[in-house]
């Protein structure tokens, strides 16, 4: 048998797809050709990437996973700091970006940085970069914020940053690096946000998105145009070569592997299937607790809701009145305490309804303990050695829960937005160390990680599904070793019951993640969900009609979810199927 020598191989990145196809199809002219091909393949897939300067110190502060290190090394060594980080949801794109930021700052590659996020994620980014990487970024709400042109390390919402006045300031700065989270928001090249990011003066840029293609490969093309302008040529030339339909929803199979190779030069993507080899993902186990109210509670709920309906019928044409009325109805579903506080404030606002309001307040006095509270105590007592993260939307309800639990001789921590940073840090540390219960408002839905807790209780329920996911996502994330139990409390006949049973159950909400939800609810017909839910509830008094309305809305969600999932799966198979970007081999 002739021994094959490994020759010196020179090849271009554009030849890689040919190499892969040769191996797949076993088409070799000579043994020399085979040796060349295998050698080139090994070089492209198993090259020994240069170690990160900070690599040895990373594991001392946080758990860093193999695929995150590999991603960071690839970006630094192969992508010249311009890349789309497209890992599937839950694999730690923020960590990967943090590793690279730290590496670039430590090695002197960058001196300033701008991070653009959805509004709800600014705090999370700020706290994670500070606690895990020692990077001290500023957000506008900080006391030390002096202006968008005064800080080298800033985190701003994409929506705010792209406003004309702010955009003008930010575009005048030479940014060493710009990072955009949830970057599929830039998929349309004609939007103000896309144009703004493209026009920023930037040396490096990371776009983070678990779903870089949602409906058409044009979306990915537009994102790549921000990262490497002109890399894919004109859209006309690109679509003619790689797509087969005008809407660019189907990939040309004859050039599929060539396209995949091109994308590997600008996109890093790790899938859950790749990391399952060494990383376990726990389950979410939702349980809905629908409780029959007492006679007093039922009467209170009906009277208070009827009061809101009367106001709605009068004020529904006034846009500025919708939000306060929606808030009032949500408070009615939260707790007796919350109703009482809210209605006291309404007396001066609606003097003609003073007698009715006072009558409802008297009904509040007839209730000594809410049925939801009794159920909460049952859940806690049944699992008294477990840790519980209890969420409510309202501070008055939070106080009621905390006071009641403490009267039951339970040790409880409180977490809300009115507390100082020091107070919140102490509460989190106590919760992690020796307190089994943390009662939090929505402030705990952002920026904090509670993987040491495996029970989430939604005492009341946000009407925005993204907020629900933000709550659950605090405990169900990388590092969670237990299945997460999600308890959802609702009173039968209330609006929360309709939302839980007829809407959220339709799309299996509690098994979805925030990336999936954003895709579903960014559509015009779904992003106004809270308003649609409220108006449906206000305009209907018949239980049968109510069920029909909510069931129809749920079916609409379900159909949209199915359509989106099918499209994404198809693109994943055609465009990203042969990525092997998170190889654990060094």
Buried (B, 14 or more C-beta within 10 A) or exposed (E): EEEEEEEEBEBEEEEBBBBBBBBEEEEBEEEEEBBBBBBBBEEBBEEEBEEBBBBEEBEEEBEBBBBBBBBBBBBBBBBEBBBBBBBBBBBBBBBBBBBBBBBBBBEEBBEBBBBBBBEBBBBBBBBBBEBBBEBEBBBBEEEEEEEBEEBBBBBBBBBBBBEEEBBEEBBEBEBBBBBBBBBBBBBBBEBBBBBBBBEBEBBBBBBBBBBBBBBBBBBBBBBBBBBBEEBBEEBEEBBEBBBBEEEBBBBBEEBBBBBBBBBBBBBBBBBEEBBEEEEEBBEBBBEBBBBEBBEBBBBBBEBBBEBBBBBBEEBBEEEEBBEBBBBBBBBBBBBBBBBBBBBEEBEEEBEEBEEBBEEBBEBBEEBEEBBBBEBBBEBBEEEEEBBBBBBBBBBBBBBBBBEBBEEEEBEBBBBBEEBEEEEBEEBBEBBBEEBBBBBBBBBBBBBBBBBBBBBBBBBBBBBBBBBBBBBBBBBBBBBBEBEBBBBBBBBEBBBBBBBBBBBBBBBEBBEBBBBBBBBBBEEEEBBEBBEBBBBBBBBBEEEEEBBBBBBEBBBBBBEBBEEBEEBBEBBBEBBBEEBEBBBEEE
